[in-house]
Amino acid sequence: MNSLRNTLSPPAGSDTRSIEALRAAAARDPKSSIKETARQFEALFMQEVMKSMRASTLSSGLLDNSATQLGTEMLDTQFAGKMTGLPGGLSEAIARQLQRQMGISDSKSAAEAAKPLQPLPALARKNVAPHVQSFIQRHDEAARAAQAQTGIPASFMIAQAAHESGWGRREITAKDGTPSFNIFGIKATPNWTGKVAEVTTTEYVDGKPQKVVAKFRAYGSYEEAFKDYARLIGSNERYRDVVAKAQAGAGAETFAQGLQKAGYATDPEYASKLARVINTTVRVQRALA
């Protein structure tokens, strides 16, 4: 319990009353207070990230005043709140770190608990955005299973899912808000018998973007999405050359160009955009290794 109490020293700019409330909760029930403690610290971390991003952006100064500054700070706080507490995110890593320090076991499997945790300051020094880290870690296992099935590097598939979904922030949802888990942007062709999500999307016709309504496949989980992607890419004749080159060790640019040539997307810049995301994903995976 002393370990958790010592951890709860008020960071600069934090709400002292919130910290004191957490201290009191830790004294009564340290295990149940760990999750909220982790969430609070992730929120503080995200606010600092937003401040750093604002500080690195040049402003004209023409319309800047105390009111616009206050509005910007409130908006950043809202953004930080929305990015806090996501599954597989930074707060879960903090919670596991605190549990390990306090000698408290959780309900996760021994294999999951034994996974090495990178010290949080190291993640910050390597400039890995939390939502990027979370996305890569969340889909790593499913991507490796798809790699075993197709021979395509898991990093390539995670990157493609990241590009299609905006690192999970532009995921396809049904009209009622139900998630489709379709992070690869796979359309529901006539032979698709599963659920669908009908949304407005951008297609390129003769190189020009146009808004159209299209039906996309809907899954029950992200794992199902990776499995379906593996089936699609591995069994469709038009992707045979792409898969063969990936299995032979082709690089990001070759893989991305092959997908565009095979007609995976209509965006004329798809290959260059995807290649950049693949290189980013590989770099982050190496940083987190």
Secondary structure by P-SEA (a helix, b strand, c coil): caaaaaaccccccccaaaaaaaaaaaaaccccaaaaaaaaaaaaaaaaaaaaaaaacccccccccaaaaaaaaaaaaaaaaaaccccccaaaaaaaaaaaaacccccccccccccccccaaaaaaacccaaaaaaaaaaaaaaaaaaaaccccaaaaaaaaaaaacccccccccccccccccccccccccccccbbbbbbbbbbcccbbbbbbbbbbbcccaaaaaaaaaaaaaccccaaaaaaaaaacccaaaaaaaaaaaccccccaaaaaaaaaaaaaaaaaaaac
